[in-house]
Amino acid sequence: MDKSYIHSLITLLDDPDPEIFNAVSEKIITQGITVVPLLEGAWGSSDSRIFQERLENLIQTIQFNTVANALTQWKDSESNNLLEGAVLVARLQFPDLSLQPIELEIKKLQKDIWLEINSNLTALEKVRVINHVIFTIHKYEPNTSNFFLPGNHLINHVVETKRGGPIMLAILYAEIAQRLGLPISCVNLPKNFVLAYQDRYRVPAERKGKDPESILFYINPFNNGSVFSRNEIELFLSRQQLEPKPEYFLPCANTTTISQLVFNLIYSLERNGNRSKANEYKKLLQILEKDGEEQG
């Protein structure tokens, strides 16, 4: 990056000619995230409110484009994982978010569970160990007192406060379980979000994730990891007057999980009056939903 060239472009941002301003803005935006520190420095050295607003809009655009491009690559990657997707969602709100403290927390939880778990335990016993470590020892809990707090859907906030919403707790739980080699995956149940523990040996490999017979039981991380059966999902759907579709009982794709996370975050932001940020997240949701349409 040629800093002198960027500085020369920045000085033209207060030009009253709209054509010059638009042309300069486009050139700066194409430079990507690396120019943000220079834009922030220019903001601090100016007293012009118009100039500062233009810089703020440019910074916001560049940060959004960076997250949107990364999310598109994540979506299109066969190796996409839940943690990476959740971090990208949080980076739209916290552009400088570091993965390191989140990774350290997950590794700590993973290690504590690994020390207590072994291959002689049944699936249910393994889940009890996970629940004990996450919810009793490390004291993670559902944020029932402030359910619509946007932070409930941001991985960094959940790790810092140890409180979160159904989807983020499910993502955290599934990420740790999968690192331990356990067949636990997210299930996009309407008006809830749960996990499924699959039986590796009950159905052929090509039917994994597609056959309800492969599910041993379900887990609700928003209720301290309580275990329940298919019958209870059917009862829940009946009470909600919802048709029991097959996808309500089976593991969903990671893109579906992150889409639902973004959807719930949008709802929380709107309830809290932050429509500007909600509109940005709606654009991210379009990226994820477009993928779903193409796959369908």
Backbone bond lengths (Angstrom), bond angles and torsions (degrees), N, CA, C in turn:
res aa  C-N    CA-C-N  psi(-1)  N-CA   C-N-CA  omega(-1)  CA-C   N-CA-C  phi
1 M - - - 1.471 - - 1.519 109.69 -
2 D 1.326 116.66 127.32 1.460 123.04 177.86 1.532 108.23 -86.40
3 K 1.349 116.54 102.40 1.459 119.86 -175.01 1.526 112.76 -64.96
4 S 1.313 116.44 -36.84 1.469 119.03 179.81 1.526 110.71 -65.11
5 Y 1.328 115.89 -36.82 1.473 120.53 177.29 1.528 110.42 -65.71
6 I 1.329 116.75 -43.60 1.461 120.79 179.35 1.527 110.68 -64.34
7 H 1.327 116.24 -42.74 1.470 119.64 178.49 1.529 111.22 -60.37
8 S 1.323 115.79 -38.29 1.468 119.07 179.55 1.521 111.00 -66.68
9 L 1.329 116.05 -35.46 1.460 119.89 176.78 1.527 110.72 -68.03
10 I 1.336 116.00 -41.94 1.466 120.75 -178.26 1.519 111.05 -60.71
11 T 1.310 117.10 -38.26 1.471 119.98 -179.30 1.525 112.04 -64.33
12 L 1.329 117.37 -20.10 1.466 121.03 -178.99 1.526 112.62 -88.64
13 L 1.323 117.42 -1.85 1.454 120.29 -175.92 1.531 113.35 -69.85
14 D 1.327 116.18 -20.19 1.467 117.70 178.38 1.525 112.31 -95.69
15 D 1.348 116.08 13.64 1.467 119.89 178.00 1.529 109.13 -66.70
16 P 1.331 118.31 131.62 1.467 121.38 -177.85 1.532 114.19 -70.56
17 D 1.318 117.26 -15.64 1.458 121.11 -179.97 1.536 108.92 -77.10
18 P 1.336 118.58 115.91 1.472 121.29 -177.98 1.526 113.25 -58.75
19 E 1.340 117.50 -35.44 1.459 120.33 -178.52 1.524 110.92 -65.79
20 I 1.340 115.43 -41.78 1.467 119.45 178.57 1.530 109.79 -66.02
21 F 1.335 116.27 -44.82 1.464 120.37 -179.70 1.524 111.37 -60.21
22 N 1.329 117.69 -45.93 1.460 121.54 -179.53 1.528 111.94 -64.00
23 A 1.316 116.29 -41.13 1.465 120.45 -179.92 1.526 110.64 -65.24
24 V 1.327 116.27 -43.70 1.463 120.95 179.46 1.530 110.48 -65.29
25 S 1.322 116.06 -42.93 1.469 120.57 -179.84 1.518 111.32 -59.04
26 E 1.330 116.49 -44.62 1.458 120.39 -179.62 1.524 111.55 -62.32
27 K 1.315 116.85 -38.90 1.466 120.21 179.06 1.527 110.98 -66.54
28 I 1.315 116.46 -39.98 1.466 120.17 179.55 1.531 110.35 -67.22
29 I 1.316 116.74 -42.68 1.469 121.19 -178.79 1.525 111.02 -60.92
30 T 1.330 117.02 -37.54 1.465 120.17 -179.09 1.527 112.53 -66.33
31 Q 1.327 117.53 -17.31 1.464 120.67 179.52 1.533 111.93 -73.21
32 G 1.336 116.04 -19.85 1.462 119.54 176.23 1.519 114.53 81.82
33 I 1.324 114.56 -166.45 1.460 122.83 -170.59 1.524 113.46 -63.12
34 T 1.330 117.94 -22.41 1.466 120.40 -176.43 1.521 113.20 -66.47
35 V 1.341 118.01 -19.41 1.472 119.37 -178.51 1.525 112.39 -87.57
36 V 1.330 117.53 -9.22 1.467 120.21 -176.39 1.535 112.75 -56.93
37 P 1.352 120.29 -45.14 1.470 119.07 177.78 1.526 113.41 -57.51
38 L 1.328 117.06 -36.20 1.465 120.22 178.53 1.528 110.52 -69.10
39 L 1.321 117.01 -38.83 1.460 120.90 177.90 1.530 110.16 -66.12
40 E 1.323 116.63 -40.28 1.465 120.40 178.59 1.519 111.05 -65.89
41 G 1.343 116.15 -37.40 1.465 119.95 177.19 1.517 112.04 -65.05
42 A 1.342 115.91 -40.29 1.465 120.52 178.09 1.524 110.70 -65.42
43 W 1.333 117.05 -37.64 1.468 121.23 178.11 1.520 110.76 -60.47
44 G 1.318 116.98 -42.50 1.462 120.62 -177.44 1.512 114.13 -72.26
45 S 1.319 117.22 -20.27 1.467 120.34 -177.53 1.524 112.94 -99.64
46 S 1.338 116.89 7.68 1.462 120.49 -178.50 1.524 111.18 -118.32
47 D 1.340 115.54 148.06 1.463 121.30 175.22 1.528 112.11 -105.98
48 S 1.333 115.60 -0.50 1.462 119.88 -178.96 1.518 110.45 -81.88
49 R 1.342 116.07 118.33 1.454 119.58 -178.55 1.526 111.48 -66.76
50 I 1.348 117.25 -37.27 1.465 120.55 178.91 1.526 109.97 -63.57
51 F 1.328 115.70 -44.42 1.463 121.18 179.37 1.533 110.26 -61.99
52 Q 1.332 115.60 -43.11 1.461 120.07 -179.99 1.526 111.61 -64.68
53 E 1.315 117.05 -40.60 1.467 120.57 178.96 1.520 111.15 -64.00
54 R 1.338 116.15 -38.82 1.457 119.33 178.28 1.529 110.90 -65.65
55 L 1.330 115.82 -39.06 1.458 119.96 177.21 1.535 110.81 -64.89
56 E 1.326 116.31 -42.39 1.469 121.07 179.53 1.529 110.81 -60.98
57 N 1.327 116.34 -42.53 1.464 120.13 179.74 1.522 111.59 -65.62
58 L 1.339 115.93 -38.60 1.459 120.02 178.03 1.528 111.38 -65.44
59 I 1.329 115.69 -45.07 1.466 120.24 179.11 1.525 110.06 -59.54
60 Q 1.323 116.29 -45.19 1.464 121.30 -179.66 1.526 111.08 -62.05
61 T 1.322 116.61 -42.57 1.465 120.96 179.30 1.525 111.37 -63.75
62 I 1.322 116.42 -45.16 1.466 120.83 -179.11 1.525 110.71 -64.18
63 Q 1.325 116.57 -43.18 1.470 120.33 179.74 1.515 111.00 -64.99
64 F 1.326 117.15 -40.39 1.462 119.92 177.62 1.525 110.82 -63.97
65 N 1.337 116.95 -46.64 1.459 120.60 -179.47 1.525 111.52 -59.45
66 T 1.325 115.53 -38.35 1.471 120.36 179.95 1.522 110.57 -62.26
67 V 1.345 116.72 -47.02 1.466 120.75 179.64 1.530 110.65 -67.56
68 A 1.323 116.82 -43.18 1.466 121.14 -178.43 1.529 110.92 -61.19
69 N 1.329 116.96 -43.29 1.468 120.36 178.90 1.523 111.54 -65.70
70 A 1.338 115.70 -40.66 1.465 119.70 179.29 1.524 110.79 -66.85
71 L 1.331 116.40 -38.71 1.467 120.06 179.52 1.527 110.80 -67.67
72 T 1.318 116.62 -36.70 1.464 120.65 177.19 1.522 110.38 -62.75
73 Q 1.332 116.46 -43.48 1.467 120.74 178.39 1.530 110.41 -65.46
74 W 1.335 116.25 -40.96 1.469 120.15 178.18 1.526 110.41 -61.31
75 K 1.318 116.29 -45.45 1.465 122.27 -178.91 1.524 111.54 -60.79
76 D 1.317 116.32 -39.64 1.464 120.97 -176.03 1.525 113.04 -83.27
77 S 1.324 116.81 -8.56 1.456 120.36 -178.27 1.528 111.22 -84.29
78 E 1.317 116.97 136.06 1.459 120.71 177.95 1.522 111.71 -70.14
79 S 1.335 116.60 -21.19 1.458 120.96 -177.29 1.524 112.56 -99.71
80 N 1.336 117.92 18.99 1.459 118.90 -178.94 1.526 109.99 -60.58
81 N 1.325 115.37 141.85 1.460 118.94 179.28 1.521 109.96 -128.04
82 L 1.314 115.90 163.44 1.462 121.65 -173.21 1.524 112.44 -64.09
83 L 1.321 116.78 -43.51 1.465 119.43 -176.22 1.520 111.05 -61.64
84 E 1.316 116.60 -47.03 1.468 120.21 -179.99 1.524 110.98 -60.28
85 G 1.327 116.57 -42.77 1.462 119.79 178.49 1.515 111.70 -63.00
86 A 1.334 117.24 -42.33 1.465 121.09 179.86 1.521 111.40 -65.61
87 V 1.324 116.88 -36.69 1.472 120.47 178.42 1.529 110.43 -66.41
88 L 1.328 117.05 -41.03 1.465 120.05 178.84 1.533 110.92 -62.55
89 V 1.334 116.53 -39.20 1.463 120.07 177.47 1.529 110.10 -61.27
90 A 1.314 117.20 -42.78 1.465 121.09 -178.70 1.526 111.78 -70.33
91 R 1.326 117.33 -27.92 1.472 120.07 -176.63 1.524 112.75 -69.91
92 L 1.307 117.63 -19.50 1.461 118.29 174.84 1.525 109.95 -68.29
93 Q 1.317 116.18 -30.71 1.467 121.75 177.88 1.526 111.05 -88.61
94 F 1.337 116.26 -34.33 1.466 122.11 -178.58 1.530 108.52 -128.30
95 P 1.342 117.92 84.46 1.474 121.89 -173.56 1.530 113.95 -57.67
96 D 1.330 117.47 -29.14 1.467 120.81 -176.99 1.525 112.20 -94.86
97 L 1.318 117.37 14.07 1.458 121.73 -177.00 1.525 110.87 -58.53
98 S 1.329 114.86 129.38 1.465 121.30 178.11 1.529 109.63 -97.47
99 L 1.309 115.84 140.36 1.457 120.99 178.01 1.529 111.75 -76.23
100 Q 1.320 117.30 -23.28 1.464 120.96 -170.92 1.534 114.50 -56.77
101 P 1.344 120.33 -52.59 1.471 118.11 -179.15 1.523 113.53 -63.64
102 I 1.332 116.80 -31.44 1.469 120.83 177.88 1.519 109.89 -69.04
103 E 1.330 115.41 -44.49 1.460 120.82 178.80 1.525 111.27 -63.22
104 L 1.314 117.32 -40.28 1.465 121.13 178.96 1.529 111.32 -62.78
105 E 1.337 117.03 -40.72 1.459 121.28 179.49 1.525 110.65 -65.93
106 I 1.308 117.12 -43.64 1.462 120.44 -179.70 1.528 110.90 -65.57
107 K 1.323 117.07 -40.00 1.462 120.32 178.30 1.528 110.96 -65.53
108 K 1.322 116.90 -34.80 1.460 120.41 178.00 1.528 110.11 -65.94
109 L 1.321 117.14 -45.39 1.459 121.22 177.21 1.532 110.51 -62.73
110 Q 1.321 115.48 -44.13 1.466 120.85 179.92 1.526 110.94 -59.81
111 K 1.324 117.34 -44.60 1.467 121.31 -179.04 1.524 111.40 -64.40
112 D 1.333 116.46 -43.97 1.470 119.96 -179.04 1.521 111.50 -62.76
113 I 1.338 116.60 -36.70 1.465 120.08 177.41 1.518 110.47 -71.54
114 W 1.327 116.32 -43.02 1.468 121.68 -179.22 1.531 112.05 -58.22
115 L 1.325 116.62 -36.13 1.461 121.28 -179.98 1.528 112.36 -67.37
116 E 1.334 116.53 -22.35 1.465 120.75 -175.83 1.529 113.75 -104.61
117 I 1.324 116.12 -9.72 1.463 119.58 -171.54 1.527 110.16 -107.96
118 N 1.325 116.87 150.72 1.465 120.31 175.17 1.522 109.31 -152.92
119 S 1.317 115.50 167.59 1.463 121.00 -173.29 1.524 113.02 -69.82
120 N 1.327 117.67 -13.59 1.467 120.13 179.91 1.529 112.77 -80.50
121 L 1.303 116.88 -12.76 1.459 120.73 -179.56 1.524 110.74 -77.76
122 T 1.301 116.41 147.87 1.463 120.48 173.56 1.519 109.19 -74.26
123 A 1.327 116.31 168.53 1.468 120.96 178.39 1.530 110.38 -58.08
124 L 1.302 116.74 -43.40 1.461 120.86 -179.20 1.517 111.27 -65.44
125 E 1.320 117.28 -39.05 1.467 120.78 178.63 1.530 111.02 -66.58
126 K 1.324 116.50 -37.02 1.468 120.12 177.54 1.525 110.75 -63.77
127 V 1.318 116.51 -41.48 1.461 120.80 178.84 1.527 110.58 -64.58
128 R 1.321 117.21 -37.33 1.464 120.53 177.48 1.521 111.35 -62.82
129 V 1.323 116.18 -37.14 1.471 120.36 176.65 1.527 110.10 -64.89
130 I 1.321 115.83 -47.12 1.476 120.05 179.52 1.524 110.10 -58.88
131 N 1.321 116.12 -46.46 1.465 120.46 -179.47 1.526 111.30 -60.17
132 H 1.319 116.02 -42.49 1.470 120.50 -178.61 1.524 110.72 -62.42
133 V 1.323 116.40 -44.27 1.473 120.29 -178.08 1.524 111.21 -68.51
134 I 1.341 116.63 -48.29 1.468 119.83 -174.84 1.528 111.85 -71.60
135 F 1.324 116.36 -48.33 1.466 119.85 -169.90 1.531 114.76 -95.28
136 T 1.326 117.62 -24.95 1.466 119.45 -179.49 1.528 111.99 -100.63
137 I 1.332 116.53 -52.73 1.466 119.59 -178.37 1.524 111.39 -72.31
138 H 1.333 116.77 -50.42 1.476 120.19 -177.06 1.530 113.04 -91.78
139 K 1.318 116.04 -6.14 1.469 122.34 169.66 1.532 114.82 61.55
140 Y 1.330 116.88 35.76 1.466 119.26 169.84 1.523 108.14 -72.03
141 E 1.335 116.24 146.08 1.456 119.46 -177.82 1.525 111.12 -154.41
142 P 1.325 117.59 157.15 1.469 121.07 176.46 1.521 110.07 -71.28
143 N 1.310 116.12 141.13 1.472 119.75 178.35 1.531 108.77 -88.48
144 T 1.311 115.16 78.79 1.464 120.21 -178.48 1.520 112.12 -80.24
145 S 1.326 116.97 -22.34 1.464 119.78 -178.20 1.526 112.22 -77.62
146 N 1.356 117.16 -22.93 1.471 121.37 178.83 1.527 107.49 -140.83
147 F 1.320 115.06 65.58 1.466 122.27 -170.96 1.521 112.51 -60.19
148 F 1.325 118.46 -34.25 1.462 121.51 -174.67 1.532 112.86 -96.78
149 L 1.317 117.54 17.81 1.456 120.91 174.43 1.529 109.51 -67.33
150 P 1.344 119.10 124.87 1.471 120.05 -179.49 1.528 113.00 -55.51
151 G 1.331 116.52 -32.77 1.459 119.73 179.82 1.513 114.31 -60.54
152 N 1.330 117.91 -20.10 1.463 120.88 177.81 1.523 112.44 -62.52
153 H 1.336 116.44 -16.48 1.460 121.48 -176.33 1.538 111.88 -111.25
154 L 1.325 117.11 9.72 1.463 121.97 -178.82 1.519 109.01 -114.21
155 I 1.310 117.22 120.42 1.456 122.77 -172.03 1.520 112.86 -57.51
156 N 1.338 118.04 -39.81 1.459 119.72 -179.28 1.520 111.63 -66.51
157 H 1.316 117.14 -38.78 1.467 121.15 179.14 1.526 110.80 -66.98
158 V 1.312 116.99 -40.73 1.467 120.94 -179.81 1.524 110.94 -66.01
159 V 1.331 117.25 -41.56 1.463 120.98 178.69 1.530 110.88 -66.10
160 E 1.333 116.93 -37.67 1.465 120.73 -179.05 1.527 112.12 -71.70
161 T 1.328 116.86 -41.65 1.468 121.06 -174.42 1.524 113.51 -96.65
162 K 1.357 115.93 -17.03 1.471 122.59 -175.95 1.529 111.61 62.45
163 R 1.300 116.37 28.28 1.469 122.09 176.50 1.525 107.83 -135.34
164 G 1.345 116.35 140.20 1.454 118.14 -178.48 1.518 113.16 -162.52
165 G 1.325 114.57 179.67 1.454 121.55 179.06 1.523 110.86 -90.45
166 P 1.336 117.01 175.98 1.470 121.31 -176.41 1.526 114.45 -56.57
167 I 1.330 117.37 -44.42 1.461 119.49 -175.29 1.520 111.42 -70.71
168 M 1.339 117.26 -44.12 1.451 119.01 -177.67 1.527 111.78 -67.81
169 L 1.324 117.93 -37.00 1.462 119.88 175.52 1.528 110.79 -65.85
170 A 1.340 116.14 -36.32 1.466 120.32 177.64 1.528 110.88 -66.74
171 I 1.333 116.55 -40.53 1.464 120.81 178.56 1.522 110.37 -63.04
172 L 1.319 116.70 -46.68 1.461 121.41 179.28 1.529 110.77 -59.79
173 Y 1.315 116.37 -46.65 1.464 122.98 -179.15 1.530 110.55 -62.48
174 A 1.325 116.86 -48.55 1.462 121.51 -178.37 1.523 111.68 -64.81
175 E 1.323 116.89 -40.53 1.467 120.79 179.99 1.524 110.43 -60.47
176 I 1.326 116.60 -46.43 1.470 120.57 179.90 1.523 110.58 -65.15
177 A 1.336 116.58 -46.23 1.464 120.73 -178.58 1.523 111.62 -60.59
178 Q 1.318 117.07 -43.35 1.459 120.39 -178.57 1.522 111.88 -67.60
179 R 1.335 116.62 -33.47 1.465 119.23 175.53 1.523 111.45 -65.72
180 L 1.313 115.89 -26.92 1.464 121.52 177.67 1.530 111.99 -87.07
181 G 1.330 116.47 1.64 1.452 121.44 178.05 1.511 114.40 81.57
182 L 1.334 117.23 18.33 1.462 120.60 -178.92 1.532 110.27 -94.48
183 P 1.328 117.94 137.27 1.477 122.01 -175.77 1.527 112.46 -80.53
184 I 1.314 115.55 65.84 1.464 122.02 -179.92 1.521 108.92 -113.88
185 S 1.333 116.72 125.37 1.464 121.45 -175.21 1.518 110.92 -135.37
186 C 1.329 116.10 160.48 1.464 122.12 -178.84 1.525 111.51 -76.54
187 V 1.319 114.97 146.18 1.463 122.49 175.67 1.524 108.23 -127.20
188 N 1.324 116.75 123.65 1.460 121.72 -176.44 1.529 110.36 -85.38
189 L 1.310 115.22 77.66 1.463 121.01 178.83 1.526 109.13 -83.49
190 P 1.333 119.56 129.37 1.467 121.28 -179.41 1.527 112.21 -56.15
191 K 1.334 115.47 137.89 1.458 122.93 178.43 1.522 112.32 62.03
192 N 1.319 115.39 18.12 1.452 121.68 177.17 1.518 106.58 -166.60
193 F 1.308 116.83 174.15 1.464 119.97 176.10 1.515 106.57 -152.28
194 V 1.329 116.90 120.32 1.459 120.65 -171.53 1.529 110.46 -130.09
195 L 1.324 115.00 -173.91 1.451 121.96 179.90 1.528 110.19 -125.90
196 A 1.324 116.08 154.29 1.462 121.59 176.34 1.522 109.40 -120.21
197 Y 1.321 116.20 135.47 1.469 121.84 173.65 1.521 106.66 -101.03
198 Q 1.335 116.19 115.91 1.460 121.08 -175.46 1.527 112.34 -95.11
199 D 1.305 116.08 150.91 1.458 122.90 174.93 1.518 108.09 -92.87
200 R 1.322 116.81 116.01 1.467 120.45 -177.75 1.522 112.86 -64.78
201 Y 1.322 117.17 -23.62 1.462 120.35 -170.01 1.523 113.95 -108.27
202 R 1.333 117.40 -3.99 1.462 118.54 -173.20 1.529 112.60 -79.70
203 V 1.332 117.35 -30.86 1.467 120.53 -178.95 1.522 109.76 -132.44
204 P 1.346 118.45 160.20 1.462 121.08 178.05 1.522 111.30 -60.30
205 A 1.325 116.55 153.57 1.464 121.94 -176.44 1.516 112.41 -56.21
206 E 1.354 115.63 -37.54 1.469 118.32 -177.39 1.526 112.84 -69.10
207 R 1.341 117.12 -12.82 1.461 120.30 179.76 1.522 112.64 -102.07
208 K 1.340 117.36 -0.01 1.454 120.06 -179.28 1.531 109.65 -59.82
209 G 1.296 115.47 134.24 1.454 120.48 179.72 1.508 113.89 79.68
210 K 1.354 117.31 -0.97 1.457 120.51 -177.56 1.524 112.01 -121.23
211 D 1.313 116.68 -11.76 1.459 121.21 -174.33 1.527 109.91 -119.74
212 P 1.335 118.19 119.74 1.469 120.84 179.14 1.520 112.82 -57.28
213 E 1.341 117.05 -23.86 1.460 120.34 -180.00 1.521 111.99 -67.59
214 S 1.338 116.60 -14.58 1.468 119.61 179.97 1.526 112.23 -81.91
215 I 1.338 117.47 -8.45 1.465 121.10 -176.63 1.527 110.37 -90.45
216 L 1.327 116.16 121.85 1.463 120.85 176.39 1.522 110.52 -78.20
217 F 1.340 115.62 -46.79 1.459 121.48 179.34 1.523 109.00 -167.43
218 Y 1.318 115.70 174.58 1.467 122.30 -179.43 1.527 110.06 -115.40
219 I 1.337 115.43 158.10 1.470 122.05 -177.33 1.522 108.53 -130.21
220 N 1.318 116.40 136.94 1.469 121.30 177.92 1.531 109.68 -112.86
221 P 1.341 118.42 96.66 1.462 120.82 -179.90 1.532 113.26 -64.12
222 F 1.332 117.01 -21.96 1.462 120.05 -179.98 1.531 111.10 -79.25
223 N 1.328 115.37 -3.82 1.466 120.78 174.81 1.528 109.12 -127.21
224 N 1.340 114.81 47.45 1.466 122.73 176.96 1.525 113.24 57.13
225 G 1.338 116.10 31.34 1.455 120.33 175.41 1.513 114.86 78.33
226 S 1.328 117.68 25.29 1.468 120.80 179.19 1.525 110.38 -60.41
227 V 1.319 116.12 145.72 1.462 123.14 -176.58 1.524 109.59 -104.30
228 F 1.335 116.65 140.10 1.461 120.74 179.90 1.523 110.12 -149.79
229 S 1.321 116.30 173.25 1.464 121.48 -173.66 1.527 112.17 -109.52
230 R 1.326 115.32 175.78 1.461 122.34 176.38 1.530 110.74 -59.44
231 N 1.324 116.30 -37.56 1.468 120.35 -179.32 1.524 111.69 -57.85
232 E 1.323 116.00 -37.33 1.466 119.49 -179.46 1.529 111.29 -71.19
233 I 1.336 117.47 -31.98 1.468 119.86 174.13 1.520 109.61 -66.37
234 E 1.319 116.52 -42.94 1.466 120.54 178.89 1.524 111.29 -60.96
235 L 1.335 116.01 -40.66 1.459 120.27 178.18 1.523 110.88 -65.90
236 F 1.330 116.37 -41.45 1.467 121.47 178.64 1.529 110.61 -60.81
237 L 1.332 116.95 -46.43 1.463 121.49 -179.62 1.524 110.67 -63.48
238 S 1.323 116.01 -39.04 1.463 120.38 178.99 1.523 110.90 -62.45
239 R 1.314 116.28 -43.58 1.463 120.67 179.88 1.525 111.87 -66.60
240 Q 1.339 115.64 -30.96 1.461 120.33 178.10 1.531 111.73 -86.00
241 Q 1.321 116.16 0.03 1.463 122.85 -178.73 1.535 111.16 57.94
242 L 1.334 115.23 44.80 1.453 122.27 179.65 1.520 110.16 -113.78
243 E 1.326 116.18 140.74 1.455 121.32 177.50 1.526 109.43 -68.92
244 P 1.329 120.02 131.77 1.468 122.85 -178.01 1.531 112.82 -75.65
245 K 1.316 117.04 80.43 1.462 121.50 -179.27 1.531 110.73 -74.55
246 P 1.331 118.23 150.76 1.470 121.71 -177.90 1.527 113.06 -55.70
247 E 1.346 117.65 -37.62 1.464 120.09 -176.47 1.520 113.45 -66.87
248 Y 1.331 116.90 -14.88 1.462 119.68 177.93 1.524 112.26 -75.73
249 F 1.329 117.06 -10.03 1.459 121.58 -176.52 1.525 112.85 -115.02
250 L 1.341 116.97 -6.46 1.459 120.92 -172.60 1.524 112.07 -117.03
251 P 1.332 117.46 155.12 1.469 120.57 176.44 1.527 110.72 -58.16
252 C 1.314 115.90 143.62 1.465 121.07 179.12 1.532 109.81 -106.27
253 A 1.318 115.71 164.53 1.465 121.30 178.01 1.522 109.88 -68.31
254 N 1.327 116.19 154.39 1.468 119.78 178.03 1.524 111.82 -61.13
255 T 1.336 116.45 -32.69 1.466 118.83 177.38 1.523 111.28 -64.62
256 T 1.325 116.77 -34.48 1.464 120.63 177.16 1.527 110.35 -66.63
257 T 1.324 116.37 -42.41 1.470 120.42 178.50 1.520 110.96 -60.17
258 I 1.317 117.20 -47.58 1.466 120.32 -178.03 1.530 110.40 -69.39
259 S 1.327 117.82 -34.25 1.466 120.67 175.60 1.527 110.42 -60.51
260 Q 1.323 116.41 -44.80 1.458 120.53 -179.53 1.519 110.50 -67.57
261 L 1.328 116.93 -35.19 1.466 120.92 175.82 1.519 110.40 -60.87
262 V 1.335 116.75 -46.59 1.465 121.10 179.76 1.523 110.67 -64.92
263 F 1.325 116.74 -41.24 1.470 121.01 179.43 1.527 110.53 -58.95
264 N 1.321 117.05 -46.54 1.462 120.30 -179.66 1.525 111.92 -68.02
265 L 1.328 116.41 -34.01 1.464 120.32 177.51 1.525 110.33 -65.82
266 I 1.318 116.98 -40.71 1.466 121.23 177.20 1.521 110.28 -58.65
267 Y 1.327 115.51 -46.01 1.465 120.26 -179.78 1.523 111.09 -60.74
268 S 1.328 116.85 -42.63 1.464 120.66 -179.93 1.528 111.54 -66.98
269 L 1.324 116.65 -41.14 1.469 120.15 178.87 1.527 110.81 -62.86
270 E 1.322 116.77 -41.62 1.467 120.05 179.68 1.523 110.89 -66.61
271 R 1.306 117.01 -40.04 1.471 120.24 177.82 1.529 111.89 -63.48
272 N 1.336 115.40 -28.58 1.459 120.41 179.73 1.525 112.83 -94.65
273 G 1.336 116.94 8.61 1.461 121.45 173.72 1.517 115.94 82.71
274 N 1.334 118.27 7.35 1.465 120.75 -178.98 1.528 109.54 -96.22
275 R 1.317 116.65 70.47 1.463 121.20 -176.21 1.524 112.72 -70.56
276 S 1.330 116.69 -30.53 1.462 119.61 179.71 1.524 111.16 -61.71
277 K 1.334 116.40 -48.27 1.467 119.66 179.38 1.527 110.60 -70.44
278 A 1.329 117.05 -34.60 1.466 120.67 177.34 1.531 110.32 -60.11
279 N 1.329 116.89 -39.57 1.465 120.50 179.72 1.527 111.50 -65.60
280 E 1.336 116.80 -34.42 1.463 119.51 176.47 1.522 110.28 -65.14
281 Y 1.330 115.84 -43.14 1.459 119.44 -180.00 1.527 111.63 -67.52
282 K 1.327 117.29 -28.40 1.458 119.83 176.07 1.527 110.56 -62.90
283 K 1.316 116.84 -33.87 1.461 120.71 177.54 1.528 110.79 -68.23
284 L 1.341 115.94 -36.95 1.464 119.25 176.09 1.527 110.53 -66.22
285 L 1.323 115.67 -38.93 1.461 120.26 179.62 1.525 110.91 -62.51
286 Q 1.320 116.95 -36.12 1.465 121.07 178.07 1.525 110.86 -62.46
287 I 1.330 116.31 -37.10 1.466 120.30 177.49 1.517 110.46 -61.74
288 L 1.317 116.50 -45.73 1.456 121.38 -178.16 1.522 112.11 -70.65
289 E 1.328 116.96 -38.77 1.466 120.47 -179.10 1.523 111.28 -71.52
290 K 1.313 117.28 -31.90 1.462 120.46 176.51 1.516 109.77 -62.23
291 D 1.322 116.51 -38.50 1.456 120.73 176.05 1.502 111.79 -60.79
292 G 1.354 114.79 -42.80 1.457 119.33 -179.99 1.519 112.04 -63.38
293 E 1.354 116.30 -38.59 1.463 120.31 179.58 1.527 111.05 -66.28
294 E 1.347 115.57 -38.87 1.449 119.11 -178.83 1.523 111.04 -68.08
295 Q 1.359 115.46 -37.83 1.453 118.79 -179.44 1.527 111.21 -71.79
296 G 1.352 115.50 -33.46 1.458 119.13 -179.25 1.504 111.67 -72.96
